[in-house]
């Protein structure tokens, strides 16, 4: 039986999956009411968020993307058609250690694109490897490129080469204003 990921519905029924993608597809296809995704084991896959679907990461569990995509993202199409409102919580770790290609081809641990996205994250730590910095920041650990709300409670946010948290389009731009930001990070 697959036990890496489970989905708990509003009636207390639990369904187990071997990966997040299968759990996400089942939520979409079966119309599970008020689902909570529970991640019980380390995963190396992209977590595409769903509106109204919260994610709990068990203590000590690591989400570490080693492929050429952000680890957690609100939208994979690059357009503004898929806003989400959800929470990621627990005491897990979120990483992105993809190191293929050149140093300007790195990816974020968490990225939001849609201006209506509302995301709350509570976890142990977030760590990205980042890319080169000349005048552009490549692959901050957290890139809230666009969004309505972003709340973060975390022990540590680290990036080996660039910045840990980037809010908005770029440091020199006033575009992509995030209305509600609350960051509580110890280190």
N, C-alpha and C positions, 0 to 999 in steps of 0.2 A: 504494500500500500504506500502511495506517495504521501509524505508528511512534511515536505518542505514549506508548503503554503496551504493555508486553509481559508475558507470563507465562512464566516458566521453570519446567519441571517437574523432578522428581527424576531423570529420564533425560537431561536436557540439552536437551530439545525446547523451542523458543521459539515462541509464538504472539503475533502483534501485533494491537493493537486501536487504535481511534481515541479511546477514552475509558476511564476507569476502570470506569464502570457496566457496560459490555459485558464487560470482563475479569472483573469480579466475578461477573456472571451466568453466564459460561462456566465459571468455577471451581465454582460451585454446581451447575450443570446437568450438567457432564461428569465431575465427580468427579476432577479433576486431583490427582495425589498430590504432596504437599509442595510446593505452588506458592510461587514468589517473584514478587510483582508488581514490575515495574521501570517507573518513571515517567521518561520521557526528554524530555518537553517540558512547558512551562507548562500548567496545567489550571485551569479555573474550573468545578469541580463538587464536590459533596459526596463525601467519601471515607468510606463506611460500612465499618468494619473487619469482618473475618471471623476467626473463631477459627482459629489455626494458620497464618494467611497473613501473612507478613512483607511489608513494602513498602520498596523501596529507591528513593530519590529522587536522580536524577543531580545532580552539582554544578552550581550555578547555576540549577537549575529551581525555579520558584515554583508552589506550590499556593495560589491566591488565590480564595477564594469571594466572589463579588459578589452573591449572592442571599441570601434570608432564611433561612439555615441555618448551623449550625456547619460549618467546613471539614472537620474530621475528627471522627467520633463513633463510639462503640462500639455505639450502639443508637438507632434512630429511632422506636421505638414508645413510648418513655417508660415502659416497664415493665422489670422485672428479669429478662427471659426470655432475653436474648442476651449472656452474658458472652463476652469474648474474651481470648485470650492471644496477643500478637503484638508485633513490633518494627517500628518505622519508623526507617530509618537512611539514611545518605548525607549529602551536604553541601548539601541543598536548603533552601528557605525556605518557611515555612508562614504564610499571612496570611489575614485576613478583613477585607475592606474594604467590606462591605455598609453602605450609609449611607441606605437608604430609610426612610421613615416617621419616627417620632420617635426621640429619643436613647435612650429606654428600650426601643427595639426594635432592639438590636444583637446580634451573635452571636460566639461564641468561635472561636478557631482550632482548639483541641483540647478536646473535652468527653467525659468518661466518666460513665456513669449507673449501670451495673451494679455491685453490691458485690463481684462475683467477677472483675471485669476486671483483667488484668495487662498493662500497657502500658509499653514501653520506647521512648523517642524520642531519637534522636541526629540533630541537624541544625545548619545554620548559624545561622538565627535565626527567631524567631516574633514576629509583630506583628499586634496587633488595634487597632481604633480605639476600642473601649469605648463606654460610654454615660454618662448622667448619674449622679452619685452624690449622693444625699440621705442616706439611711440604708441603702440597698441597693446592692450592687455589681452593675452590669449589664455583662455581656459581658467578663469578664476574658479575657486572651489564652489562658490555659490554665485550664480549670475541671474539676478532678478532683472532681466533685460526690460521687462514690462510686467505690470501687474497692478491690481487694486490694493491688495493687502499682502504683507509678508511679515510673519512673526517667527522668531527663531529663539529657542532656548537650547543651549548646547554647552558642554564643558569646554570644547576646543574646536576651532576652525583653523585649518592649516593649508597653506599652499607652498609647495617647495620652490617655485620660481616667480610667481606673479603675485596677485592679490588674493586674499581669502574671500572677501565679499565685495561684489560689484553691484550697485543699485543703479538702474537706468541704462541708457544707451552707452555712454562712455564718460570718463571723468570730466571731459571738456564740453559735454552736451547737456542741454536743459530739457531734452526730449524724454519721453517715457517716464514721466513723473509717477512715483508710487505713493499713493495717498496715505496709507496706514502701515508704518514700519515700526517694529518693536524687536530689538535685538538684545538678548541677554546671553553673553558668551563670557566664560571665565578667562579663556586664553585664546 
